[in-house]
Each structure stands twice: as structure tokens, then as C-alpha cells.
Amino acid sequence: MITFVNCVNTLKYNDYHSSIKKRIKTNNNCENSKNLYELDKYAQMNKMFISFKGIEKINNIYPKHTADNYSGCMLGAAIGDAFGKTVEYDSIDNIRETYGLKGITELMTPKGIAEISEDTQLSMFTADGIIKSAIRQNNDDNMPDIRYVHDSYKDWMITQQENYAPTQKGWISNIEDLYQKRGYRLQCEKALKSGKMGSIERPINNIKGSDGVMRTAPAGLKYYKNPQIAFEAGARCAAITNGSPAAYLSAGLYSAVIANIIQGKDMKTAVDDSLKILKSYKDHEEILELVEKAKKLAGSHLLERIAINKIGAGWNADEAVAIGIYAALKHPDDFKKAVLTSANHSGDSDTTAGITGGLVGAYIGEKQIPDDWKYKVEFCFELDEISRDLFTKASEIENSDKKYPLPVIKKKTSFFD
């Protein structure tokens, strides 16, 4: 029997970590994958970057501020993304014809692993920028300097255009498997290629696309103490590439709901309290109307696929966040039902299921996510590590100078820079 002690006696940690990743990637046996995954997580917690006691609660004020809930959010979003990626662009009729009347119910792993889309890739780079900003400010509570997130998004663009080559930009930019194009967010890429950074004050375009929403989960996790800051940070992360209020306010709403969940609120209260923040922003009416509709539908007995159809397809951000919230309210304690509800519809299934996965994953924690999904999703190790770095105070992240080296950021010359 392989033990952790035997492994580290014969392999350097990084080689050990890589060897387990490769074994899981090629291992379709869920139980074996589970054992390997838990073994690697044990190694990461005891050998690599983090030194805290598992999922121990920090205090009684924020009962869901645990490493388990943070990992649940990031992994849950990726699982939803992977589910939806398989059926994105398919109509519900085609989905049911292909996978049965219940639609898609299992992760597809044609290459031995469930692939994520660009939404999860971007969420990883959002975390990268937010953590770098916190390190630079030596503060985990203040509004982040969004220029660091913009810089990280430009690093993501490199992964979509070039072959892998070692960089000095940090560990996330050096994940070789990220150097694959996983989607076609043309307007997002166009905005990043322009060299300009969009903002709420100076919109770079009028795009309402949903791609700005799911990637902002790290803002909700990092700024959980103040959901208003989480909202503003999420909105500004989305506004870098998506200039319509429907886009960046939807992202802000998603981040705020996650922050409220981490504070320990039930799903309905987390949504309601986040909507109060939304109402303080100009041009919030369209999103508010859709989310209120989603809330009513979640309390009805209408068939889920019909209810989602009444909300929309999810290609626009306001529809995507409303669908994601609908499924999370419908099944707040059942990750499987929530994600399948959000994935099986005619529309932007990867984004909507990713939003739901992030919300319910944050709510119930990683340990309550089905094992046969958790251990199959691509980048499960990396996402778990990112979630733990978001959970840890920036000043306490070990090897932070190597993991998150600070880029040179142009000095602000005015409020609008």
C-alpha cells in the first residue's frame, strides 16, 4: 500500500504531486481517484504552502468562513462549468434526446477528466489578481486595486494564444495545462487585446455577455467580511471587459451573494441582502426584475426546465445570474440537483451551472460535493490550492513572493486611470 511517508521518501514533493495528478487524469475508477485526491490534499496541507488546521472555523461570527466552504465554492463552480460545457449550445430537447429524459446527469470524461471552460480559467486568474493586490496592500479587507486583476487577465490571454513557456508571473501562469483555448469569448478577448482597462466609470464597450459573472467568485470569498466591497470588487472585475451595467452589476451580485453565504446566512437571506446592495447602483432595475422572478419561480411547483425558460437562456449576464440563483434557491442543500437543474436547459449552460455550483458549493462545503464528480474535474488540485490561498491572509501565504510575484503596475495619474 502506498503511503504518504513512502512517497515523500522516494520523490520530491513536486514530483509526487505531479505523479498523482497524472494518475488521476488517467484513472476512471472513482474510488481510486478519491483516495489519490485525498492523499494529495494531505500532502499539500502538510508539505507545501498552507499551514492551518483543515477546515477549522476561524471564529463563531462567520461560521462558513472555512477552507472547506472556500474549496466548495471554487471546485463547485468548476464542476458546474464542466457539466454545462458538454451541453452548451444544445437545446433542452436535444439534451434529453442524447442523455435521456433527465438530461445530462454525469460528468463526461472522454480524455479521462472532465474539462472546464474559459470561465473557470478566468476565475483562477481573478483569484491571482485579487491575491496579488492584497499582498501589495498588505490588507485583505480593503477594496482591491483592480489593475492587478487586469494584469492577470492579460496573463490569461497569453494562455489562449501561445504555447506554454515558463514565466515569472507566478504559479498560476505556470500551470501548463491552462495553455489551451477552451471557449470563444470574442468580445472579452477583444477588450483585453485593446490594451485598455474597462471600468464602471469608463465602459470599454456595451457588452452584456455572461462571461463576466462566474469568474468573480474569488471577490466574494476574499471580501466576505463586507459584502458591499465584494459587490464592488466583483463588478469592477467584470467591467474590465464587459461594459454594460447588466454585465458588471450581475457579477457584483454574484460576488455579494457568496460573501453573504460565507458570513453564514441561509441562501434566501444571502440573495435578499445582496439585492439590497444591488438597488444602490444605477441601472439595476433589469437585473432586479429577473432575480425577483427567479425567486418566485424557485418557490413554485413549475417544472424546472420550464421555469428556467421563463427566465431566459443565460447568454446575457442578468439572465445567467438569475438562472444560477434560481437553481441555488431551489436546491440549496443538494449540490447534485442544483447543478443538474442549472445545466439542463437551452442556453449558456456552462456559465449558469458554474454560477450555481459556486453558490451551493460555498453553502454546503467541499465535503458535501459528490465524490464521483469532485475527483474527476480538471484542475481540482489547483482550484483547491487557490481556494486555500484566498482563505489565508495574504501576509501568511508561504512563498508568496514566488507564487504571486507583484507585476509592475502603471501609477495612477487620475481617478479614471
C-alpha angles and dihedrals in degrees: 000000000000114000131188091244093053091048097052090046091059103031136043109246096252091050089048092049092049093047092055091047090054092047093052091046090058098034116091093179105106096203093051091046090051093053092047092047093051090047091053092047088053089052093048093051094047104032112026133038113328129067111183134108107272111261097341112154116251093215143330094261095074106030094181096049091109134125087243093060093044092051089045090057097049096039092041092054091049092050091051089047092052092049094049094043089066094057102027111135091019120117117237089248092056091045091054092045091053101040104021135264092305091054123222110352105163134052113259113230107177090155095040094268137063106252122222127215133236088276091072091041090056092047088057091053091046087058089048092056096042093050092048090051091050091050091049092048092039085223132104097191107052125090106277125243098252091203087078090056090048090052090051091050088055087053088053089053089059090057089056096050109031141048117255118280127162112265138189092231098097141271098300092056087051096058098114097202090060089071093091130100107240104171147002111252092160098172091047091051092045090054093050093046090054091074090229126112115226119220140179090256094045109029113205092209140338097258117150095186120147096231092092095063113062094043091065097069091105089064090059092049097046097045099038092132091067115031090188090062089044089054094048093045093049092047092050092048089055093043090062087080107005115059103182116102087228088062103044096036090052089053091048091051092052092050092048093050090053091049091051091048091053088052086063102257121145116253096259093048091046090055094043094049090048091051088057088060091046091056091062091066127083117251094020096130099093094051093044091053093052095046092047088053090050090052092053093046091050088058093049132084094235116133108269097234090051092047092052090049088057089056097047142253099290099239089121119061097240092054092045095053091044092052091046091051092045092058092043091052091045094053109014094156099038113070094183097052093043095052094043090050091052095044100048104075140089105273146033094357099165094056096043094046090044091054091049092046091052093050098045093038090056090046100051102023133234096285090064094054111102111266094222089062101036096057096046102053119105117254092014090147095047094045091050090051093047090051090053091050089052089049094050122076109260091237090056100051105116117233089009092153089062099034096045109020110183116246123221105264123197111250115251113251097179142006091266097053 
